[in-house]
Amino acid sequence: MSSPTRVLVLNSGSSSVKYQLLDMRDSSRLAVGLVERIGEQTSRLKHTPAGGESRERGGAIADHDAALKAVAEELAKDGLGLDSPELAAIGHRVVHGGKTFTEPTVIDDAVLAEIERLIPVAPLHNPANLTGIRTAQVLRPDLPQVAVFDTAFHTTMPESAARYAIDVKTADEHRVRRYGFHGTSHAYVSRATAELLGKDPAETNVIVLHLGNGASASAVRGGHCVDTSMGLTPLEGLVMGTRSGDMDPAVIFHLMRVGGMSADEIDTLLNKKSGLIGLCGDNDMREIRRRVDEGDEQAELAFDIYIHRLKKYIGAYYAVLGRVDAVAFTAGVGENAAPVRAAALAGLEELGLAVDGERNAVRGDEARLISPDGARVAVAVVPTDEELEIATQTYALVIGSGNHT
């Protein structure tokens, strides 16, 4: 009997579940969907089978258990139910794996306990990830469940990049260090960029710029991350949609002492009311660019601050790597906002970095080069595919280990 070839990928958020069912023979998507507003009266499930029309269902979905059961029902309507013998495993996105999890891991009680132990450093994400895992285990207790960690790709960073310059005992006691996030995206894009160049990933140095509402940069040497912009949490680094990114830590003490703000108020300020939305009231780059084109000075300043921070990281990671083969833009802003790509590299021609205006203006779903012919450093737009990366890692682990049913 041939091995099962399908992997269900689950990305469980605090009030949502994104899912994709993939056939690993050709990496094709058999179905994709989203359950949102879980726990509200206005819950919604949108399900799209391959080659078919999207279906939606509304009404209250009480919890993740009800959400996954609803997903199973929709899949079953297309003959793709969770009881299918073709299903090899369920792959779960888990945001924080700490130092412990450096690669995809088959989930057992000990793994669950460690993910739970990491909740203090990922209070928004790990509890939701755990809920999704436990619900899936109830639905298919016989099936391998695999955790793929956002932080895993970054565990190859040297201590010189991962450590903060604070008291070592305090840092170790409270697990304070740079972990990095968006790891599945950085792994996929760095590898796909090398393939676009016709190079072996093990011999390719890439600066990956994952620019979405959340944004992060990474320096990848020979397929391994050596530095990344996010830190203990996803707050550090680039200017983001609603997050401040890098900032003098003393700003927090100042706001406590002078502004009378509580720790929770400052947490909300820096994570939800800062970044682009704090600077100009919008966190959608399309809207910001529209306002810039109309002469809106506040939007223009927000854009300039965003680009200034981005350019600093490109330069810093160029220095870290020493030799750069490519800069790759990915995620919603990176893939679609040509003005961001052009502005980020403007003035860096002495580093071998340049954008061809015509190529940069072309929109498309394929990985492509936007640098001029003969450029010393390639500049690429590489659509990310975190779900495929999770499915690929899950399938390789399960089939390779013989854990499949």
NORTASUL-V935055 format. One record per helix or strand of 3 or more residues. SS is the DSSP state (hx for helix, st for strand). FROM is the first residue (numbers start at 1). LEN is the number of residues. If there is no record, write none. Layout:
SS:FROM:LEN / SS:FROM:LEN
This chain:
st:6:7 / st:17:7 / st:28:9 / st:44:6 / st:54:5 / hx:64:14 / st:87:8 / hx:109:9 / hx:119:3 / hx:126:14 / st:144:6 / hx:152:5 / hx:159:4 / hx:168:6 / hx:183:14 / hx:201:3 / st:205:7 / st:215:7 / st:224:5 / hx:250:8 / hx:263:10 / hx:275:6 / hx:285:9 / hx:297:25 / st:326:5 / hx:331:6 / hx:338:8 / hx:349:3 / hx:357:5 / st:378:4 / hx:386:16
